Amino acid sequence: MILWTGLGINLQYELYLLFAGLVIIAALYSSVGHGGASGYLALLSLTSYGVMSHVWLKQHVWVMNLVVASIAFYHYNKLGYHNTKLTFPFIIASIPMAFIGGAIAVDAEIYDILLSLTLIWASYKILNISDFSNIKASHPGSLESYLWGGGIGFFSGIIGVGGGIFLSPIILLKGWADVKTAAATAAIFIFVNSLSGLFGMAAAAQLQIDYSLLSILIIAIIIGGFLGSLYGAKYAGNKRVRSLLAVVLIVAAMKRVIELVV
């Protein structure tokens, strides 16, 4: 049973609610450099689109990831928070692995379990980083960066997220960057992972994008993504961005709870 239908809300109003929800999710996630895939998946699961296949869902949220992550990266990079030396190894390793992961078709139940565990893991990790302050960055060794980047890229490709919910906590827990530099790295990492995952799906002949629907969704996430990332990069202090990151990961972890209720 779909939640909106159960509440007596028709499809037209459902689309309005979805639009508003996407603006909020995009604003929240982009404020910490994330594309919002896990939030979009949670929101879509509440609507009539929740009955679509996991393949359909992840390719649509990947496209939305591309839009929001690029806006977030623009704002964080413009204000000087991007560190190319930190980002490069993660991206180089993640691109081929996200491509492979995106080409792998997994059983729907296995996909749901993987995604649920992913979001629970992310919300748990934020409990460990939410009190971090004044981090003194020390760059990781190249091998460690490549291993983390490749592993996150592959797993993200399978489950349909950009990988920011993994990368941000890891960067902060390892003390590799402060929260805004981590946000800039996460944004570009999410962009390339999402694009590589889409190419992987295309190579496996799995693309089935609804462009008419996507055009409406993109308008919503551009509004939210621009406002959220501008606030996070320019106006919010490090402590506020850490708090926003905590909220993002907790919201992401709620997807499983939502599915159980629905």
C-alpha positions in Angstrom: 0.0 0.0 0.0 1.3 3.4 -1.0 1.2 6.0 1.8 -0.2 8.9 -0.2 -3.0 6.6 -1.6 -3.8 5.3 1.8 -4.3 8.9 2.9 -6.7 9.6 0.1 -4.3 11.8 -1.8 -4.6 11.6 -5.6 -1.7 11.4 -8.1 -1.8 15.1 -8.9 -1.4 16.2 -5.3 1.2 13.4 -4.8 3.4 15.0 -7.4 3.1 18.4 -5.6 4.1 16.8 -2.3 6.9 14.9 -4.0 8.1 18.2 -5.5 8.1 20.0 -2.2 9.8 17.0 -0.5 12.6 17.0 -3.1 13.3 20.7 -2.6 13.7 20.0 1.2 15.8 16.9 0.7 18.1 18.5 -1.9 18.6 21.5 0.3 19.5 19.4 3.3 21.9 17.0 1.5 23.5 19.7 -0.6 24.3 21.7 2.5 26.9 19.1 3.3 28.1 18.4 -0.2 25.9 15.3 -0.8 23.8 14.6 -3.9 20.8 13.2 -1.9 20.3 9.8 -3.5 19.5 8.0 -0.2 17.0 10.8 0.7 15.4 10.6 -2.8 15.0 6.8 -2.5 13.4 7.2 0.9 11.0 9.8 -0.4 10.1 7.9 -3.6 9.3 4.8 -1.5 6.4 6.8 0.0 4.8 7.5 -3.3 3.3 5.4 -6.2 6.8 5.3 -7.7 7.9 3.1 -4.8 6.5 0.1 -6.7 9.0 0.6 -9.5 12.0 -1.7 -9.8 15.2 -0.9 -7.9 16.9 -0.6 -11.3 14.5 2.2 -12.3 14.8 3.9 -8.9 18.6 4.0 -8.7 19.1 5.4 -12.2 16.7 8.2 -11.6 18.2 9.2 -8.3 21.7 9.0 -9.9 20.6 11.6 -12.5 19.4 13.8 -9.6 22.7 13.2 -7.8 24.5 14.6 -10.8 22.6 17.8 -10.7 22.7 18.4 -7.0 26.3 17.3 -6.5 27.5 19.5 -9.3 25.8 22.5 -7.7 27.2 21.7 -4.3 30.7 21.3 -5.7 30.4 24.6 -7.4 29.7 26.5 -4.2 32.2 24.7 -2.0 34.9 24.9 -4.7 34.2 28.6 -5.4 34.9 29.4 -1.7 38.2 27.4 -1.8 37.3 24.3 0.1 38.2 21.7 -2.5 41.5 20.0 -2.1 42.5 18.3 -5.4 45.3 16.3 -3.8 42.9 14.7 -1.3 40.2 14.1 -3.9 42.1 12.7 -6.8 42.9 9.2 -5.6 39.4 8.6 -4.4 37.9 9.5 -7.7 40.4 7.6 -9.9 39.8 4.4 -8.0 36.0 4.8 -7.8 35.2 5.5 -11.4 35.9 1.9 -12.8 34.5 0.3 -9.7 31.2 2.3 -9.8 30.9 1.3 -13.5 31.2 -2.4 -12.6 28.8 -2.0 -9.7 26.3 -0.2 -11.8 26.3 -3.0 -14.4 25.5 -5.6 -11.8 21.9 -6.5 -11.5 21.1 -7.7 -8.0 18.1 -9.4 -6.6 15.5 -6.9 -5.3 15.5 -8.3 -1.8 19.3 -8.3 -1.6 19.4 -4.8 -2.9 17.0 -3.7 -0.2 19.1 -5.4 2.5 22.3 -3.8 1.2 20.7 -0.3 1.1 19.2 -0.7 4.5 22.5 -1.8 6.0 24.3 1.0 4.2 22.0 3.7 5.7 22.2 2.2 9.2 26.0 2.1 9.0 26.1 5.7 7.9 23.8 6.9 10.7 25.9 5.0 13.2 29.1 6.5 12.0 27.8 10.0 12.3 27.5 9.4 16.1 31.3 9.1 16.1 32.1 12.2 14.2 29.4 14.7 15.4 31.6 15.9 18.2 34.8 16.4 16.2 36.1 19.9 16.1 39.3 21.6 14.9 40.4 18.7 12.9 44.0 19.0 11.8 44.1 17.5 8.3 46.7 14.9 7.4 46.5 13.4 4.0 46.0 9.7 3.6 48.6 7.5 1.9 47.9 6.9 -1.8 47.2 3.2 -1.4 44.7 3.8 1.4 42.9 6.4 -0.7 42.7 4.1 -3.7 41.4 1.2 -1.6 38.7 3.3 0.0 37.7 5.0 -3.2 37.5 1.7 -5.1 35.5 0.0 -2.4 33.0 2.8 -1.9 32.6 3.2 -5.7 31.8 -0.5 -6.2 29.3 -0.7 -3.4 27.7 2.6 -4.4 27.3 1.4 -7.9 25.5 -1.7 -6.7 23.0 0.0 -4.4 22.5 3.2 -6.3 23.9 6.0 -4.2 26.8 8.4 -4.9 28.9 7.3 -2.0 29.0 10.5 0.0 27.3 8.9 3.0 30.4 6.6 3.2 33.1 9.0 2.2 32.3 12.0 4.5 32.3 10.0 7.7 35.5 8.2 6.7 37.4 11.4 5.9 36.4 13.0 9.2 37.0 9.9 11.3 40.5 9.5 9.7 41.2 13.2 10.3 42.0 13.8 6.6 40.1 17.1 6.3 37.8 19.5 8.1 34.0 19.2 7.5 33.8 21.7 4.6 36.7 20.2 2.7 35.1 16.8 3.2 31.9 18.2 1.8 33.7 19.5 -1.3 35.4 16.1 -1.8 32.1 14.2 -1.3 30.4 16.4 -3.9 32.8 15.7 -6.7 33.1 12.1 -5.7 29.3 11.6 -5.8 29.2 13.3 -9.2 31.7 11.0 -10.9 30.4 7.9 -9.1 26.8 8.6 -10.2 27.9 9.2 -13.8 30.0 6.1 -13.9 27.2 4.0 -12.4 24.8 5.3 -15.2 27.4 4.4 -17.8 27.6 1.0 -16.3 23.8 0.5 -16.5 23.8 1.8 -20.0 26.5 -0.8 -20.9 24.3 -3.5 -19.4 21.3 -2.2 -21.4 19.4 -1.4 -18.2 18.6 2.3 -18.7 14.8 3.1 -18.7 14.7 6.7 -17.7 11.3 8.6 -17.6 12.5 12.0 -19.0 9.1 13.7 -18.6 9.0 12.9 -14.9 12.7 13.6 -14.4 12.4 17.1 -15.9 9.9 18.0 -13.1 12.0 16.4 -10.4 15.1 18.2 -11.6 13.4 21.6 -11.2 12.7 20.8 -7.6 16.3 19.6 -6.8 17.9 22.6 -8.5 16.0 24.9 -6.3 16.8 23.0 -3.1 20.4 22.2 -4.2 21.3 25.8 -4.9 19.9 27.2 -1.7 21.2 24.4 0.5 24.8 24.3 -0.8 25.1 28.1 -0.8 24.1 28.1 2.9 26.4 25.2 3.8 29.4 26.6 2.0 29.1 30.3 2.6 27.0 30.9 5.7 27.1 27.9 8.0 30.0 27.4 10.4 31.8 24.0 10.7 29.8 23.1 13.8 26.5 23.7 12.0 27.6 21.8 8.9 28.5 18.8 11.2 25.0 19.0 12.7 23.5 19.1 9.2 25.6 16.0 8.3 24.2 14.2 11.3 20.7 15.0 10.3 21.3 13.9 6.7 22.6 10.5 7.7 19.8 9.9 10.2 17.2 10.8 7.5 18.9 8.4 5.2 18.8 5.6 7.8 15.0 6.1 8.1 14.3 4.5 4.7 14.1 1.1 6.2 11.7 2.2 8.9 9.5 4.0 6.3 9.4 0.8 4.2 8.3 -1.2 7.3 5.5 1.3 8.0 4.3 1.5 4.5 
